[in-house]
Structure formats: C-alpha cells, structure tokens
Amino acid sequence: MHVGLIIWDLEGTLFGAAPDTSPFGALLEPRATLIRAFNDYGIASTICANSDGAAARARLNAAGLWDEFVLPRFDATDDAESVRQLIAEFDMVPGQVLLVDDDPQALQRARALMPDIRILNAAGEDADAILEAILVAHRRPWQTRSDIALLFGAQTRSIGQFSRLRHRIDFSAEARQFSLARMIAGPMVGMTFPPMIVYGAGLDYQDDRWPDLANLLDCDGLLDACIQQFCERVAADRARMLVVLPSAGDLAIPTVHLRRRTIRFNAAWRDAAQLHANIELLDMPNVPAGGAVQLKCLAGAIDDWSDGQQGSRAKVA
C-alpha cells in the first residue's frame, strides 16, 4: 500500500541529542531534505511528540521547515493513542502511515494498537537509507501542472493536504510567502498566477503581515489600493480567484480591534468582487477554527469551486 503520511518524532529523530541549554539538539539536515522531497512527491509529513511546541516551531521556522508539516501535535502524552487520533484526522488508515521514532518501545506500542502501521527506528544505522528507498519507491510525477495557487501562508500545505486536487496545487515557497503588502512593498513582478487562485484574506488583516506599513493599515485607502492592484494583476493573468473571508464572529479572533477590522476589510473585498467578474467570495466554514475539521471543510469548498460546482459545502458570499 502506498505511504501517504509520515509521522515524525522530534528529539533523536528530527533533532540530535539536546544540550543542557536547549530542549533540542541540532537539526538533522538529511532528514529535513527528505521531508521536503517527500512533500514534493505528495507524501505529507506531520509531527507527533510530547515536546515544547513553541520551542519546536521556533527551531523549525528558523530552518525553513515549519511549513513542511501538516497539523503537527506536541501534546502526545499517550504516544500510541495520539498517533491513532492523528491518523484519523488525516482520514487515513494505519497501513498508509509510516511512524518514525528513535524509541523502540514507542514504536511497539503503536504497532500493538495498530498492527498495520509501518514503523521505522530513527536511531538505526540504516534509517536514512530506508527513508531514501521509500522516496525512490514512491517517486512519481507530482506537480506536473499547477492549476491552483493556494495563498494561505503557513496553512497552505495543511489545506492542500485535504484537497482531492492536491496534485494540481502550487505548494511553492513563492505561493506560501505571498502577502497583500507586496502589491506596494515589493510588487509580484516575477510571479505568474495559474488559472485559479484561492486567497485567504484574513491573513493580511493582521499587523505582522505589513512590515513598516502596519501603522497605516487602519487608514482609509491602503488596503483598498492593494486589493485593487491585486485584482487587476489577477485579471491581467486571466485567472479566476476565490477570496476566503474570515468570520468576524470567530471566537479565535483575539481582540475587538481585529474583529472590527475584519468587518471593515471583508466589506472592502465584497466591494471589489462587485467590480471584478473574475473574483468570487467564500465565507470561511462555520466550524471550530484551526483544526482538521475546518481544514477539511475549507478544502472541500475549494474543490467544489474549482470544479465549478459550488455545492452544499461552499457558501458563496
């Protein structure tokens, strides 16, 4: 059976032995390279560990590796059960999953709970050679065509993992790093959009997406000008764009100020969609934010839109 998901431990698996001053040792670069390669061929990677999630994210971000993981978990106090739950979130069966861990007992606990799961001892001398062999065995044309650009920042790969069209999605760093601010501060000169674009507007409602411009974000005109330039650029490339609008009622929005900004900026996008026939809107699915359920619902709605069906899962504004 094809391996569709690799679950990685952290200490001793992605990182070497930890010094006393840090929760993690050095990143094992050959495995980082393998993770990127697996993603290029449609094999997702995630993390299941009982570790300091903030520290892990900081280290992986510094290595440019954080965005390569989908739905990582750092609260795996019951390791085997956590692995089982994670597999269920991906709508997979254990036989499609490879668990990589340097603890033989943890591997055997997972095998006892899920006899079909594939396991690999990360501390074994032949571990990297086995991973290379798995990559070679699964290597096949993957991104032969990129019909869809997902512009969702760090969530790009997570959303794409749940799409039935993921072999047609642009997962490049260029797509993941897109921000609306680049319409003014660093135009997208070298980026040619594919025929379909899906953009998560809520990413750019926050100050940290506007270096040196955040103090102007609440002034009239800045966001509107960027939206206009973006829409014109999409039209020039003869592309269709679905803009996903966040819900102002989302309890995950941390401040009243951001909630008010969400209402105002959503209205600006609704105005833009009235003026541009190639721009359509989708309200974010009304399910708990940030989890697998929301990612699945959103991916399904995007799939429906790309198929031109806009079925029951899609609520078009």
C-alpha positions in Angstrom: 0.0 0.0 0.0 1.2 3.5 -0.8 2.6 5.6 2.1 0.7 8.8 2.2 1.8 10.2 5.6 5.0 10.1 7.6 4.7 10.9 11.4 7.9 12.2 12.9 9.1 12.3 16.5 11.4 15.3 17.4 14.2 14.6 19.9 16.5 11.9 18.4 14.5 11.8 15.2 14.5 15.2 13.6 16.9 16.7 16.1 20.1 15.2 17.6 20.9 14.9 21.2 19.9 18.0 23.1 22.5 20.1 25.0 21.7 21.2 28.5 20.8 24.8 27.4 18.2 23.8 24.8 15.3 21.4 24.5 16.6 20.3 21.1 19.9 19.5 19.6 21.0 20.2 16.0 18.5 19.7 13.2 19.4 16.5 11.3 19.7 18.1 7.8 19.5 14.9 5.7 16.1 14.3 7.2 15.0 17.9 6.6 16.0 17.4 3.0 14.0 14.1 2.8 10.9 15.8 4.3 11.0 18.4 1.6 11.4 15.7 -1.1 8.6 13.6 0.3 6.3 16.7 0.1 7.4 17.3 -3.5 6.0 13.8 -4.3 2.8 14.1 -2.4 3.7 12.3 0.8 2.7 14.5 3.7 4.7 14.9 6.9 3.5 15.7 10.4 4.8 15.6 14.0 3.6 13.7 17.0 5.7 14.4 20.1 5.4 15.3 23.7 7.6 18.4 23.5 7.6 22.2 23.9 5.6 23.2 20.8 6.6 26.8 20.8 10.3 25.9 21.0 9.9 23.3 18.3 8.1 25.8 16.0 10.8 28.4 16.5 13.6 26.0 15.6 11.8 24.6 12.6 10.8 28.1 11.4 14.5 29.1 11.7 15.4 26.1 9.5 12.6 27.0 6.9 11.0 23.7 7.7 7.9 24.5 9.7 5.6 24.9 6.7 6.5 21.4 5.5 4.4 19.9 8.3 0.6 19.4 8.4 -1.3 19.5 11.7 1.7 18.9 14.0 0.9 17.7 17.5 3.0 18.4 20.6 0.8 17.1 23.3 1.3 13.4 22.7 1.4 12.2 26.4 -0.2 8.9 25.3 2.0 8.3 22.3 0.3 5.4 20.6 -3.3 6.8 21.1 -2.1 10.2 19.9 -0.7 8.7 16.7 -4.0 6.8 16.2 -6.0 10.1 16.6 -3.7 11.9 14.2 -4.1 9.3 11.5 -7.9 9.6 11.9 -7.7 13.3 11.4 -6.0 12.7 8.1 -8.8 10.3 7.0 -6.2 7.6 6.6 -5.8 4.0 7.8 -2.6 2.9 9.6 -1.4 0.9 6.6 -0.9 4.2 4.8 1.3 5.6 7.5 5.0 5.4 8.4 5.9 6.2 12.1 9.5 7.4 12.6 10.7 7.4 16.2 14.0 6.7 18.0 12.2 5.0 20.9 11.7 1.2 20.1 9.1 0.9 22.9 7.0 3.8 21.5 7.1 2.1 18.1 6.0 -1.2 19.5 3.2 0.5 21.5 1.9 2.0 18.2 2.2 -1.4 16.5 0.3 -3.1 19.3 -2.5 -0.6 18.9 -2.4 -0.5 15.1 -1.0 -3.7 13.7 -0.9 -2.4 10.1 1.1 0.7 10.8 4.6 0.9 9.3 7.4 1.7 11.8 11.0 2.8 11.5 13.5 3.2 14.3 15.1 6.6 13.6 18.2 5.5 15.6 19.0 2.6 13.4 22.1 2.9 11.2 20.1 2.2 8.1 17.2 4.5 8.9 18.2 7.2 6.4 18.9 4.6 3.7 15.4 3.1 4.3 13.8 6.6 4.0 15.7 7.2 0.8 14.4 3.8 -0.5 10.9 4.8 0.3 11.2 8.0 -1.5 12.6 6.3 -4.6 9.8 3.7 -4.5 7.1 6.4 -4.3 8.8 8.9 -6.7 6.4 9.7 -9.5 5.3 12.8 -11.4 3.5 15.0 -8.9 3.3 18.7 -9.8 3.2 18.1 -13.5 0.8 21.0 -13.7 -0.2 23.7 -11.2 -3.7 24.7 -11.9 -4.3 26.2 -8.5 -2.3 28.6 -6.3 -3.3 28.4 -2.6 -2.2 31.7 -1.0 -2.7 30.8 2.7 0.7 31.4 4.2 1.7 28.7 6.7 -1.7 26.9 6.3 -1.1 26.4 2.5 0.2 22.9 2.8 -2.3 21.9 5.5 -5.3 22.9 3.4 -3.9 21.4 0.3 -3.3 18.0 2.0 -7.1 17.6 2.4 -7.9 18.6 -1.2 -8.7 15.9 -3.7 -6.9 18.2 -6.2 -3.7 18.4 -4.3 -1.6 17.1 -7.2 -2.6 20.2 -9.1 -1.8 22.7 -6.4 1.2 25.1 -6.3 2.9 24.5 -2.9 6.0 26.5 -3.8 7.6 28.9 -1.3 6.5 31.8 -3.6 2.9 30.9 -3.1 3.3 30.3 0.7 5.0 33.6 1.2 2.6 35.7 -0.7 1.1 38.7 1.2 -1.1 41.6 0.0 1.5 44.1 1.2 3.8 43.0 -1.7 1.4 44.9 -4.0 3.1 48.0 -2.6 6.3 46.9 -0.9 7.9 44.6 -3.4 5.5 44.0 -6.3 4.9 40.5 -7.5 7.0 41.1 -10.7 8.2 37.6 -11.2 5.0 35.7 -10.1 2.7 34.5 -12.9 -0.5 33.2 -11.4 -2.0 29.9 -12.6 -5.6 29.8 -13.9 -7.2 29.5 -10.4 -6.2 31.3 -7.2 -7.5 30.8 -3.7 -6.5 33.5 -1.3 -7.1 33.6 2.5 -7.9 37.3 3.0 -7.8 37.1 6.8 -4.0 36.5 6.8 -3.5 40.1 5.8 -5.8 41.6 8.4 -3.0 41.4 11.0 -0.2 43.9 11.6 2.7 41.5 11.3 1.8 41.0 7.6 2.6 44.7 6.8 6.3 45.4 7.6 6.8 49.2 8.0 3.1 49.8 7.0 1.2 48.4 9.9 0.6 51.9 11.3 -1.2 52.8 8.1 -3.3 49.7 7.9 -6.4 51.3 9.6 -6.2 54.4 7.4 -8.5 54.8 4.5 -7.0 53.7 1.2 -4.1 51.4 1.9 -5.9 48.1 1.9 -8.3 49.2 -0.8 -5.4 50.2 -3.1 -3.7 46.8 -2.5 -6.9 45.0 -3.2 -7.4 46.9 -6.4 -3.8 46.2 -7.6 -4.2 42.5 -6.7 -7.5 42.2 -8.6 -6.0 43.9 -11.7 -3.0 41.7 -11.6 -5.2 38.6 -11.4 -7.3 39.9 -14.3 -4.2 40.6 -16.4 -3.2 36.9 -15.9 -6.7 35.9 -17.0 -7.1 34.0 -13.8 -10.1 33.3 -11.6 -9.8 34.0 -7.9 -11.7 32.8 -4.8 -11.2 35.0 -1.8 -11.9 33.3 1.5 -13.2 35.8 4.0 -12.8 35.1 7.8 -15.8 35.3 10.1 -15.9 38.4 12.3 -17.8 36.2 14.8 -14.9 33.7 15.1 -14.1 33.3 18.8 -10.5 32.8 17.9 -10.1 36.5 16.9 -8.1 37.8 19.8 -9.1 41.5 20.1 -12.1 43.7 19.5 -9.9 45.9 17.2 -9.2 42.9 14.9 -12.8 41.9 14.9 -13.8 45.4 13.8 -11.0 45.4 11.2 -12.3 42.0 9.9 -15.8 43.5 9.3 -14.4 46.5 7.5 -11.9 44.6 5.4 -14.4 42.0 4.5 -16.6 44.8 3.2 -13.8 46.1 1.0 -13.4 42.6 -0.6 -17.2 42.4 -1.2 -17.0 45.8 -2.9 -14.1 44.6 -5.1 -15.9 41.4 -6.0 -18.8 43.5 -7.3 -16.4 45.3 -9.7 -14.4 42.3 -11.0 -16.2 39.4 -12.6 -13.3 37.0 -12.1 -13.3 37.5 -8.3 -15.6 35.3 -6.1 -16.0 35.1 -2.4 -16.3 32.3 0.1 -17.2 32.7 3.8 -14.9 30.6 6.0 -16.8 27.4 7.0 -18.6 27.9 10.4 -16.7 25.2 12.3 -14.0 25.4 15.0 -11.1 27.4 13.7 -7.6 25.9 13.1 -8.4 22.2 13.4 -8.7 19.4 11.0 -12.5 19.8 10.6 -12.1 23.4 9.4 -9.3 22.4 7.0 -11.4 19.6 5.5 -14.4 21.8 5.1 -12.4 24.5 3.5 -10.6 22.1 1.2 -13.9 20.6 0.1 -15.4 24.0 -0.6 -12.3 25.0 -2.6 -12.6 21.7 -4.6 -16.2 22.4 -5.4 -15.4 25.9 -6.5 -12.6 24.7 -8.7 -14.9 22.2 -10.3 -17.4 24.9 -11.0 -20.0 23.2 -8.8 -20.1 25.3 -5.6 -22.1 22.5 -3.9 -23.5 22.3 -0.4 -20.2 22.6 1.3 -19.5 26.0 -0.3 -21.2 29.1 1.0 -20.5 31.8 -1.6 -21.0 35.3 -0.4 
